[in-house]
Amino acid sequence: MKPRGTLFALLALLPFIGSCATALETFQATQEPPSVEMVIDRVNTAARVLELEDIMLHAMPFSAGSRWPQDCAKPIPAGDTGKLAAIAAQDALFSPGSFFKPSAIRIRTLYLQSILFTSAPDLHYQRKYLETPPDNDAIRAFGAKTLGANYNPVFNPSLYRFLRYTPDFTPDRRHFEGKFEGAAAEYFANLEDAVIALADNQEQLQKIRGDMQETDDRKKRAVRDIDDAARQIKKLKDEGERKNDAEIAEVENEMAAHRKEYDAAAARYGELLAAWKMELAKVKKQTSAFTPEQRELAINTQAAVDLVKSLDVDATTLVLIAMARLPDSLMNMGQELNRLLRAPLAGQRIARILLNVISLKGNMAIIRNELGQHYAEADAMDGLFTNRIRTSTVKQPEKPQPTSEKNI
Protein backbone atom coordinates (compact mmCIF):
# COMPACT_ATOMS: atom_id res chain seq x y z
CA MET A 1 0.00 0.00 0.00
CA LYS A 2 1.30 3.46 -0.91
CA PRO A 3 2.06 5.92 1.93
CA ARG A 4 -0.97 8.11 1.25
CA GLY A 5 -3.15 4.99 1.05
CA THR A 6 -1.78 3.87 4.40
CA LEU A 7 -2.77 7.22 5.90
CA PHE A 8 -6.30 7.02 4.55
CA ALA A 9 -6.68 3.47 5.87
CA LEU A 10 -5.49 4.64 9.29
CA LEU A 11 -7.89 7.58 9.16
CA ALA A 12 -10.79 5.21 8.49
CA LEU A 13 -9.92 3.03 11.48
CA LEU A 14 -9.05 5.66 14.08
CA PRO A 15 -12.60 6.72 15.01
CA PHE A 16 -13.07 3.20 16.32
CA ILE A 17 -9.79 2.84 18.21
CA GLY A 18 -8.38 6.28 18.93
CA SER A 19 -9.08 9.69 20.40
CA CYS A 20 -10.15 12.93 18.78
CA ALA A 21 -6.49 13.94 18.73
CA THR A 22 -5.48 10.83 16.77
CA ALA A 23 -8.21 11.38 14.16
CA LEU A 24 -7.25 15.04 13.75
CA GLU A 25 -3.58 14.10 13.49
CA THR A 26 -4.18 11.58 10.74
CA PHE A 27 -6.43 13.89 8.74
CA GLN A 28 -3.85 16.68 9.08
CA ALA A 29 -1.12 14.38 7.75
CA THR A 30 -3.11 13.64 4.59
CA GLN A 31 -3.14 17.36 3.77
CA GLU A 32 0.61 18.00 4.19
CA PRO A 33 3.39 17.94 1.59
CA PRO A 34 6.27 15.47 2.17
CA SER A 35 8.64 16.75 4.86
CA VAL A 36 11.46 15.05 6.75
CA GLU A 37 11.26 17.88 9.30
CA MET A 38 7.61 17.06 10.03
CA VAL A 39 8.43 13.35 10.23
CA ILE A 40 11.08 14.18 12.84
CA ASP A 41 8.63 16.40 14.73
CA ARG A 42 6.10 13.57 14.96
CA VAL A 43 8.76 11.06 16.02
CA ASN A 44 10.01 13.45 18.71
CA THR A 45 6.45 14.04 19.94
CA ALA A 46 5.91 10.27 20.10
CA ALA A 47 9.17 9.95 22.04
CA ARG A 48 7.92 12.57 24.52
CA VAL A 49 4.61 10.74 24.97
CA LEU A 50 6.64 7.57 25.54
CA GLU A 51 8.58 9.42 28.26
CA LEU A 52 5.31 10.53 29.87
CA GLU A 53 4.02 6.96 29.85
CA ASP A 54 7.26 5.76 31.45
CA ILE A 55 6.97 8.42 34.15
CA MET A 56 3.31 7.56 34.79
CA LEU A 57 4.03 3.84 35.09
CA HIS A 58 7.30 3.98 37.01
CA ALA A 59 8.01 7.37 38.59
CA MET A 60 4.90 9.35 39.54
CA PRO A 61 4.01 8.78 43.22
CA PHE A 62 0.60 7.20 43.62
CA SER A 63 -2.11 7.14 46.29
CA ALA A 64 -5.86 7.11 46.84
CA GLY A 65 -5.59 10.89 46.90
CA SER A 66 -3.72 11.23 43.58
CA ARG A 67 -5.75 13.30 41.14
CA TRP A 68 -3.35 13.40 38.19
CA PRO A 69 -4.91 10.40 36.37
CA GLN A 70 -8.32 12.12 36.31
CA ASP A 71 -6.90 15.57 35.59
CA CYS A 72 -4.84 14.31 32.64
CA ALA A 73 -7.84 12.48 31.17
CA LYS A 74 -10.01 15.60 31.00
CA PRO A 75 -10.42 17.49 27.71
CA ILE A 76 -8.19 20.52 27.36
CA PRO A 77 -10.13 23.55 28.63
CA ALA A 78 -11.24 25.77 25.77
CA GLY A 79 -9.28 28.72 27.12
CA ASP A 80 -6.06 26.69 27.25
CA THR A 81 -6.18 25.21 23.75
CA GLY A 82 -5.32 28.47 22.01
CA LYS A 83 -2.53 29.25 24.49
CA LEU A 84 -0.96 25.82 24.04
CA ALA A 85 -1.29 26.01 20.25
CA ALA A 86 0.48 29.39 20.38
CA ILE A 87 3.32 27.85 22.43
CA ALA A 88 3.65 24.96 19.96
CA ALA A 89 3.56 27.40 17.04
CA GLN A 90 6.71 29.12 18.31
CA ASP A 91 8.72 26.27 16.78
CA ALA A 92 10.30 27.48 13.54
CA LEU A 93 8.66 24.55 11.73
CA PHE A 94 5.31 26.33 12.08
CA SER A 95 6.50 29.84 11.21
CA PRO A 96 4.31 32.08 8.98
CA GLY A 97 4.20 30.78 5.44
CA SER A 98 4.86 27.22 6.54
CA PHE A 99 2.81 24.33 5.14
CA PHE A 100 2.41 22.83 8.62
CA LYS A 101 0.36 23.25 11.79
CA PRO A 102 1.20 22.10 15.33
CA SER A 103 0.17 18.50 15.92
CA ALA A 104 -3.06 17.97 17.88
CA ILE A 105 -1.23 15.33 19.88
CA ARG A 106 1.67 17.70 20.49
CA ILE A 107 -0.77 20.23 21.99
CA ARG A 108 -2.25 17.55 24.22
CA THR A 109 1.25 16.56 25.31
CA LEU A 110 2.00 20.16 26.31
CA TYR A 111 -1.21 20.16 28.34
CA LEU A 112 -0.27 16.98 30.21
CA GLN A 113 3.17 18.39 30.96
CA SER A 114 1.57 21.50 32.48
CA ILE A 115 -0.33 19.22 34.88
CA LEU A 116 2.50 16.88 35.83
CA PHE A 117 5.56 19.14 35.95
CA THR A 118 6.70 22.60 36.89
CA SER A 119 9.30 22.40 34.11
CA ALA A 120 10.03 20.09 31.18
CA PRO A 121 12.54 20.20 28.30
CA ASP A 122 11.68 20.89 24.67
CA LEU A 123 11.07 18.01 22.29
CA HIS A 124 14.55 18.15 20.79
CA TYR A 125 16.61 17.97 23.96
CA GLN A 126 19.36 15.40 24.44
CA ARG A 127 17.81 12.62 26.51
CA LYS A 128 19.84 11.61 29.53
CA TYR A 129 20.72 8.42 31.33
CA LEU A 130 22.87 8.42 34.46
CA GLU A 131 25.42 5.62 34.22
CA THR A 132 26.02 5.80 37.98
CA PRO A 133 22.79 5.68 40.02
CA PRO A 134 22.23 8.80 42.15
CA ASP A 135 23.25 8.29 45.79
CA ASN A 136 21.16 9.11 48.83
CA ASP A 137 22.66 12.59 49.20
CA ALA A 138 21.75 13.47 45.63
CA ILE A 139 18.23 12.14 46.12
CA ARG A 140 17.74 14.10 49.34
CA ALA A 141 19.04 17.28 47.68
CA PHE A 142 16.64 16.82 44.77
CA GLY A 143 13.80 16.09 47.20
CA ALA A 144 14.50 19.21 49.24
CA LYS A 145 14.67 21.33 46.09
CA THR A 146 11.49 19.86 44.60
CA LEU A 147 9.31 19.23 47.65
CA GLY A 148 10.82 21.28 50.47
CA ALA A 149 13.42 20.61 53.16
CA ASN A 150 11.15 18.41 55.31
CA TYR A 151 9.75 16.22 52.57
CA ASN A 152 8.63 12.66 53.40
CA PRO A 153 11.39 10.11 52.54
CA VAL A 154 8.68 7.71 51.33
CA PHE A 155 9.05 9.61 48.04
CA ASN A 156 12.75 8.75 47.63
CA PRO A 157 12.11 5.89 45.16
CA SER A 158 10.11 8.24 42.92
CA LEU A 159 12.78 10.94 43.18
CA TYR A 160 15.46 8.35 42.34
CA ARG A 161 13.61 7.40 39.18
CA PHE A 162 13.30 11.02 38.05
CA LEU A 163 16.99 11.68 38.72
CA ARG A 164 18.19 8.51 37.01
CA TYR A 165 16.16 8.62 33.83
CA THR A 166 14.37 11.98 33.41
CA PRO A 167 16.39 14.60 35.35
CA ASP A 168 15.20 17.42 33.07
CA PHE A 169 11.60 16.97 34.29
CA THR A 170 10.66 18.60 37.61
CA PRO A 171 7.48 17.05 39.06
CA ASP A 172 4.86 19.34 40.55
CA ARG A 173 4.88 19.01 44.34
CA ARG A 174 1.07 18.93 44.53
CA HIS A 175 1.22 15.35 43.26
CA PHE A 176 3.06 14.44 46.47
CA GLU A 177 0.38 15.85 48.79
CA GLY A 178 -2.78 13.78 48.25
CA LYS A 179 -5.31 13.22 51.03
CA PHE A 180 -8.02 10.65 51.66
CA GLU A 181 -10.98 11.59 53.85
CA GLY A 182 -9.08 14.56 55.21
CA ALA A 183 -5.95 12.66 56.26
CA ALA A 184 -2.66 12.11 54.46
CA ALA A 185 -3.08 9.22 52.02
CA GLU A 186 -0.71 6.27 51.95
CA TYR A 187 1.71 6.81 49.08
CA PHE A 188 3.44 4.30 46.82
CA ALA A 189 6.48 4.95 44.64
CA ASN A 190 4.47 4.52 41.44
CA LEU A 191 1.40 2.99 39.84
CA GLU A 192 2.82 -0.52 39.66
CA ASP A 193 3.83 -0.50 43.33
CA ALA A 194 0.25 0.50 44.17
CA VAL A 195 -1.13 -2.37 42.10
CA ILE A 196 1.20 -4.84 43.81
CA ALA A 197 0.18 -3.52 47.24
CA LEU A 198 -3.47 -4.33 46.43
CA ALA A 199 -2.67 -7.89 45.30
CA ASP A 200 -2.46 -11.04 47.42
CA ASN A 201 0.43 -12.50 45.36
CA GLN A 202 2.79 -9.61 46.09
CA GLU A 203 6.01 -11.61 46.39
CA GLN A 204 5.70 -13.16 42.94
CA LEU A 205 4.77 -9.83 41.32
CA GLN A 206 7.67 -8.02 42.99
CA LYS A 207 10.14 -10.63 41.73
CA ILE A 208 8.97 -10.30 38.12
CA ARG A 209 8.88 -6.52 38.34
CA GLY A 210 12.41 -6.41 39.75
CA ASP A 211 13.61 -8.37 36.71
CA MET A 212 11.64 -6.00 34.46
CA GLN A 213 13.33 -2.97 36.01
CA GLU A 214 16.78 -4.48 35.51
CA THR A 215 16.02 -5.29 31.87
CA ASP A 216 14.44 -1.89 31.26
CA ASP A 217 17.69 -0.33 32.47
CA ARG A 218 19.58 -2.32 29.83
CA LYS A 219 17.18 -1.05 27.15
CA LYS A 220 17.62 2.56 28.22
CA ARG A 221 21.41 2.22 28.25
CA ALA A 222 21.38 0.80 24.71
CA VAL A 223 19.11 3.58 23.42
CA ARG A 224 21.41 6.17 25.00
CA ASP A 225 24.41 4.57 23.26
CA ILE A 226 22.61 4.54 19.90
CA ASP A 227 21.82 8.26 20.22
CA ASP A 228 25.41 9.03 21.21
CA ALA A 229 26.69 7.13 18.16
CA ALA A 230 24.35 9.05 15.85
CA ARG A 231 25.67 12.36 17.19
CA GLN A 232 29.26 11.18 16.72
CA ILE A 233 28.58 10.15 13.11
CA LYS A 234 27.01 13.56 12.40
CA LYS A 235 30.07 15.30 13.92
CA LEU A 236 32.49 13.23 11.83
CA LYS A 237 30.53 13.87 8.64
CA ASP A 238 30.48 17.60 9.34
CA GLU A 239 34.29 17.53 9.66
CA GLY A 240 34.66 15.84 6.30
CA GLU A 241 33.13 12.52 5.31
CA ARG A 242 35.96 11.23 3.10
CA LYS A 243 38.64 12.10 5.64
CA ASN A 244 36.75 10.28 8.38
CA ASP A 245 35.41 7.33 6.37
CA ALA A 246 37.16 4.71 8.48
CA GLU A 247 36.10 6.25 11.78
CA ILE A 248 32.52 6.71 10.57
CA ALA A 249 32.38 3.04 9.60
CA GLU A 250 33.66 2.09 13.05
CA VAL A 251 31.00 4.17 14.83
CA GLU A 252 28.33 2.76 12.52
CA ASN A 253 29.42 -0.74 13.58
CA GLU A 254 29.22 0.35 17.21
CA MET A 255 25.70 1.65 16.60
CA ALA A 256 24.71 -1.69 15.07
CA ALA A 257 26.13 -3.48 18.12
CA HIS A 258 24.12 -1.24 20.46
CA ARG A 259 21.01 -1.97 18.43
CA LYS A 260 21.60 -5.69 18.95
CA GLU A 261 21.96 -5.00 22.69
CA TYR A 262 18.64 -3.18 22.63
CA ASP A 263 16.93 -5.95 20.65
CA ALA A 264 18.18 -8.60 23.10
CA ALA A 265 17.01 -6.61 26.11
CA ALA A 266 13.66 -5.87 24.45
CA ALA A 267 13.15 -9.57 23.69
CA ARG A 268 13.88 -10.43 27.32
CA TYR A 269 11.49 -7.68 28.45
CA GLY A 270 8.80 -9.23 26.26
CA GLU A 271 9.27 -12.56 28.04
CA LEU A 272 8.98 -10.85 31.41
CA LEU A 273 5.86 -9.02 30.26
CA ALA A 274 4.24 -12.36 29.49
CA ALA A 275 5.05 -13.55 33.03
CA TRP A 276 3.82 -10.22 34.46
CA LYS A 277 0.51 -10.64 32.62
CA MET A 278 0.07 -14.24 33.79
CA GLU A 279 0.76 -13.36 37.42
CA LEU A 280 -1.51 -10.32 37.32
CA ALA A 281 -4.30 -12.44 35.85
CA LYS A 282 -4.47 -14.18 39.23
CA VAL A 283 -5.34 -10.85 40.87
CA LYS A 284 -8.68 -10.73 39.02
CA LYS A 285 -9.73 -13.88 40.89
CA GLN A 286 -8.78 -12.57 44.34
CA THR A 287 -11.68 -11.72 46.64
CA SER A 288 -10.24 -10.14 49.79
CA ALA A 289 -12.23 -7.03 50.72
CA PHE A 290 -10.74 -3.56 50.40
CA THR A 291 -10.64 -0.87 53.02
CA PRO A 292 -12.24 2.39 51.84
CA GLU A 293 -8.79 3.81 51.05
CA GLN A 294 -7.74 0.67 49.17
CA ARG A 295 -10.96 0.82 47.16
CA GLU A 296 -10.23 4.41 46.15
CA LEU A 297 -6.64 3.44 45.34
CA ALA A 298 -7.93 0.65 43.09
CA ILE A 299 -10.26 3.09 41.30
CA ASN A 300 -7.31 5.42 40.80
CA THR A 301 -5.13 2.66 39.33
CA GLN A 302 -7.78 1.94 36.71
CA ALA A 303 -7.95 5.62 35.79
CA ALA A 304 -4.16 5.70 35.37
CA VAL A 305 -4.17 2.53 33.26
CA ASP A 306 -6.86 3.98 30.99
CA LEU A 307 -4.80 7.16 30.60
CA VAL A 308 -1.57 5.35 29.69
CA LYS A 309 -3.36 3.21 27.12
CA SER A 310 -5.01 6.22 25.48
CA LEU A 311 -1.67 8.04 25.28
CA ASP A 312 -0.11 4.96 23.75
CA VAL A 313 -2.66 5.02 20.93
CA ASP A 314 -1.83 8.69 20.32
CA ALA A 315 1.91 8.07 20.17
CA THR A 316 1.58 4.93 18.05
CA THR A 317 -0.50 6.95 15.59
CA LEU A 318 2.33 9.49 15.31
CA VAL A 319 4.89 6.77 14.60
CA LEU A 320 2.68 5.08 11.99
CA ILE A 321 2.12 8.40 10.23
CA ALA A 322 5.86 9.13 10.34
CA MET A 323 6.66 5.70 8.90
CA ALA A 324 4.08 6.17 6.15
CA ARG A 325 5.40 9.62 5.21
CA LEU A 326 9.13 8.86 5.48
CA PRO A 327 9.76 7.38 1.98
CA ASP A 328 8.26 10.28 0.02
CA SER A 329 9.73 12.77 2.49
CA LEU A 330 13.25 11.40 1.93
CA MET A 331 12.75 11.59 -1.84
CA ASN A 332 11.74 15.24 -1.42
CA MET A 333 14.54 16.14 1.04
CA GLY A 334 16.66 18.04 -1.49
CA GLN A 335 13.79 20.39 -2.29
CA GLU A 336 12.98 20.69 1.41
CA LEU A 337 16.54 21.72 2.29
CA ASN A 338 16.52 24.33 -0.50
CA ARG A 339 13.24 25.72 0.86
CA LEU A 340 14.64 25.82 4.40
CA LEU A 341 17.60 27.92 3.27
CA ARG A 342 15.11 30.80 2.97
CA ALA A 343 13.20 29.94 6.15
CA PRO A 344 13.61 31.14 9.78
CA LEU A 345 16.43 29.47 11.76
CA ALA A 346 17.58 27.67 8.61
CA GLY A 347 20.93 26.46 9.98
CA GLN A 348 19.45 25.01 13.16
CA ARG A 349 16.62 23.27 11.31
CA ILE A 350 18.84 21.78 8.61
CA ALA A 351 21.35 20.57 11.22
CA ARG A 352 18.47 18.93 13.14
CA ILE A 353 17.30 17.13 10.00
CA LEU A 354 20.79 15.90 9.12
CA LEU A 355 21.40 14.66 12.67
CA ASN A 356 18.08 12.85 13.02
CA VAL A 357 17.99 11.29 9.56
CA ILE A 358 21.06 9.18 10.43
CA SER A 359 19.09 7.03 12.86
CA LEU A 360 15.50 7.96 12.01
CA LYS A 361 14.33 4.56 10.79
CA GLY A 362 15.96 2.78 13.70
CA ASN A 363 14.57 5.23 16.23
CA MET A 364 11.05 4.87 14.84
CA ALA A 365 11.31 1.10 15.17
CA ILE A 366 12.58 1.36 18.76
CA ILE A 367 9.89 3.88 19.78
CA ARG A 368 7.18 1.74 18.20
CA ASN A 369 8.46 -1.33 20.04
CA GLU A 370 8.68 0.56 23.34
CA LEU A 371 5.13 1.83 22.90
CA GLY A 372 3.94 -1.71 22.29
CA GLN A 373 5.63 -2.93 25.46
CA HIS A 374 4.25 -0.04 27.51
CA TYR A 375 0.78 -0.82 26.21
CA ALA A 376 1.15 -4.49 27.15
CA GLU A 377 2.46 -3.52 30.59
CA ALA A 378 -0.53 -1.25 31.24
CA ASP A 379 -3.05 -3.58 29.60
CA ALA A 380 -2.03 -6.36 31.98
CA MET A 381 -3.29 -4.13 34.84
CA ASP A 382 -6.58 -3.29 33.14
CA GLY A 383 -9.70 -4.39 35.05
CA LEU A 384 -7.78 -6.11 37.85
CA PHE A 385 -9.98 -4.89 40.67
CA THR A 386 -13.38 -4.48 39.00
CA ASN A 387 -15.14 -7.11 41.11
CA ARG A 388 -13.48 -6.12 44.39
CA ILE A 389 -14.35 -2.45 43.85
CA ARG A 390 -18.01 -3.43 43.63
CA THR A 391 -18.02 -5.39 46.89
CA SER A 392 -18.39 -3.99 50.42
CA THR A 393 -15.34 -2.64 52.23
CA VAL A 394 -13.86 -3.51 55.60
CA LYS A 395 -13.03 -1.08 58.39
CA GLN A 396 -10.11 1.23 57.75
CA PRO A 397 -7.24 0.30 60.12
CA GLU A 398 -5.45 2.99 62.06
CA LYS A 399 -2.35 4.21 60.30
CA PRO A 400 1.02 3.74 62.04
CA GLN A 401 2.95 6.78 63.12
CA PRO A 402 5.56 8.03 60.61
CA THR A 403 8.94 6.36 60.97
CA SER A 404 12.35 7.94 60.76
CA GLU A 405 13.99 8.48 57.37
CA LYS A 406 15.50 5.45 55.70
CA ASN A 407 17.71 5.07 52.67
CA ILE A 408 16.00 3.80 49.56
Stockholm file with secondary structure:
# STOCKHOLM 1.0

chainA/1-408         MKPRGTLFALLALLPFIGSCATALETFQATQEPPSVEMVIDRVNTAARVLELEDIMLHAMPFSAGSRWPQDCAKPIPAGDTGKLAAIAAQDALFSPGSFFKPSAIRIRTLYLQSILFTSAPDLHYQRKYLETPPDNDAIRAFGAKTLGANYNPVFNPSLYRFLRYTPDFTPDRRHFEGKFEGAAAEYFANLEDAVIALADNQEQLQKIRGDMQETDDRKKRAVRDIDDAARQIKKLKDEGERKNDAEIAEVENEMAAHRKEYDAAAARYGELLAAWKMELAKVKKQTSAFTPEQRELAINTQAAVDLVKSLDVDATTLVLIAMARLPDSLMNMGQELNRLLRAPLAGQRIARILLNVISLKGNMAIIRNELGQHYAEADAMDGLFTNRIRTSTVKQPEKPQPTSEKNI
#=GR chainA/1-408 SS CCHHHHHHHHHHHHHHHSCHHHHHHHHHHHTSCCCHHHHHHHHHHHHHHHHHHHHHHHTSCBCTTCCHHHHHHSCCCHHHHHHHHHHHTTSGGGCTTCSCCCCHHHHHHHHHHHHHEEECCCTTSCCCCCSSCCCHHHHHHHHHHHHCTTCCGGGHHHHHHHHHHCTTCEECGGGGCCEETTEECCCBSSHHHHHHHHCSCHHHHHHHHHHHHHHHHHHHHHHHHHHHHHHHHHHHHHHHTTTTHHHHHHHHHHHHHHHHHHHHHHHHHHHHHHHHHHHHHGGGGCCCCCCHHHHHHHHHHHHHHHHHHHHHHHHHHHHHHHHHHHHHHHHTHHHHHHHHTTSTTHHHHHHHHHHHHTTHHHHHHHHHHHHHHHHHHHHTTTTTTHHHHHSCCCCCCCCCCCCCCCCC
#=GC SS_cons         CCHHHHHHHHHHHHHHHSCHHHHHHHHHHHTSCCCHHHHHHHHHHHHHHHHHHHHHHHTSCBCTTCCHHHHHHSCCCHHHHHHHHHHHTTSGGGCTTCSCCCCHHHHHHHHHHHHHEEECCCTTSCCCCCSSCCCHHHHHHHHHHHHCTTCCGGGHHHHHHHHHHCTTCEECGGGGCCEETTEECCCBSSHHHHHHHHCSCHHHHHHHHHHHHHHHHHHHHHHHHHHHHHHHHHHHHHHHTTTTHHHHHHHHHHHHHHHHHHHHHHHHHHHHHHHHHHHHHGGGGCCCCCCHHHHHHHHHHHHHHHHHHHHHHHHHHHHHHHHHHHHHHHHTHHHHHHHHTTSTTHHHHHHHHHHHHTTHHHHHHHHHHHHHHHHHHHHTTTTTTHHHHHSCCCCCCCCCCCCCCCCC
//
